[in-house]
């Protein structure tokens, strides 16, 4: 896959970046070309060898048509949450995030958001939740051409508890004594 200067591309586990330039460097007498990718979220610069870009998993931002598939994953409540020990779950979720696939990242976000409704997340799980949220917000906002805050509000709405419910279920209103 070829990228042009100024194009947006996704680098797995780091998110959306902009191709700033294509540079040539010489190592041991051989010339190599690199994409210089500036990550939008944190300004980090990554040099990706052009010949390895596909193998690394660098890809275009998803199309608008695929955005709804990500939302379907987030809304899915039929898939049972993972009951593995936290460290196995953590490893599995990190593997999913590292793929850079928005559907896999969506599954991680969904599972952690549902788990968060039932109990407090560990420090590592909260960090992973934040990372998954950031990666999805970036890519979905780029795909749809909207601000990240719009995407975050939509995702928050998906996981909001129905009005009139607390952590124990439906809230029973107490009658006031006269």
ChimeraX attribute file (.defattr): number of C-alpha atoms within 10 A of each C-alpha:
attribute: neighborCount
match mode: 1-to-1
recipient: residues
	/A:1	10
	/A:2	10
	/A:3	18
	/A:4	13
	/A:5	13
	/A:6	12
	/A:7	14
	/A:8	22
	/A:9	22
	/A:10	23
	/A:11	24
	/A:12	18
	/A:13	19
	/A:14	19
	/A:15	23
	/A:16	27
	/A:17	26
	/A:18	21
	/A:19	21
	/A:20	16
	/A:21	17
	/A:22	17
	/A:23	14
	/A:24	12
	/A:25	11
	/A:26	9
	/A:27	8
	/A:28	5
	/A:29	7
	/A:30	7
	/A:31	9
	/A:32	13
	/A:33	15
	/A:34	18
	/A:35	24
	/A:36	20
	/A:37	26
	/A:38	21
	/A:39	20
	/A:40	15
	/A:41	13
	/A:42	10
	/A:43	11
	/A:44	11
	/A:45	16
	/A:46	16
	/A:47	16
	/A:48	18
	/A:49	18
	/A:50	19
	/A:51	14
	/A:52	12
	/A:53	18
	/A:54	12
	/A:55	8
	/A:56	13
	/A:57	16
	/A:58	21
	/A:59	19
	/A:60	17
	/A:61	22
	/A:62	17
	/A:63	13
	/A:64	14
	/A:65	10
	/A:66	14
	/A:67	18
	/A:68	12
	/A:69	14
	/A:70	19
	/A:71	17
	/A:72	13
	/A:73	19
	/A:74	22
	/A:75	15
	/A:76	13
	/A:77	12
	/A:78	6
	/A:79	10
	/A:80	8
	/A:81	14
	/A:82	13
	/A:83	8
	/A:84	10
	/A:85	8
	/A:86	14
	/A:87	11
	/A:88	12
	/A:89	15
	/A:90	16
	/A:91	11
	/A:92	15
	/A:93	22
	/A:94	17
	/A:95	14
	/A:96	20
	/A:97	25
	/A:98	16
	/A:99	17
	/A:100	22
	/A:101	19
	/A:102	24
	/A:103	21
	/A:104	19
	/A:105	28
	/A:106	24
	/A:107	23
	/A:108	25
	/A:109	24
	/A:110	26
	/A:111	20
	/A:112	22
	/A:113	21
	/A:114	15
	/A:115	15
	/A:116	16
	/A:117	14
	/A:118	11
	/A:119	9
	/A:120	10
	/A:121	17
	/A:122	11
	/A:123	9
	/A:124	12
	/A:125	19
	/A:126	15
	/A:127	12
	/A:128	20
	/A:129	21
	/A:130	14
	/A:131	19
	/A:132	27
	/A:133	20
	/A:134	16
	/A:135	23
	/A:136	27
	/A:137	24
	/A:138	23
	/A:139	25
	/A:140	27
	/A:141	19
	/A:142	18
	/A:143	17
	/A:144	15
	/A:145	10
	/A:146	13
	/A:147	13
	/A:148	18
	/A:149	12
	/A:150	13
	/A:151	19
	/A:152	18
	/A:153	11
	/A:154	14
	/A:155	20
	/A:156	12
	/A:157	11
	/A:158	16
	/A:159	15
	/A:160	12
	/A:161	13
	/A:162	11
	/A:163	8
	/A:164	10
	/A:165	11
	/A:166	12
	/A:167	10
	/A:168	7
	/A:169	10
	/A:170	11
	/A:171	11
	/A:172	9
	/A:173	7
	/A:174	6
	/A:175	6
	/A:176	5
	/A:177	4
	/A:178	3
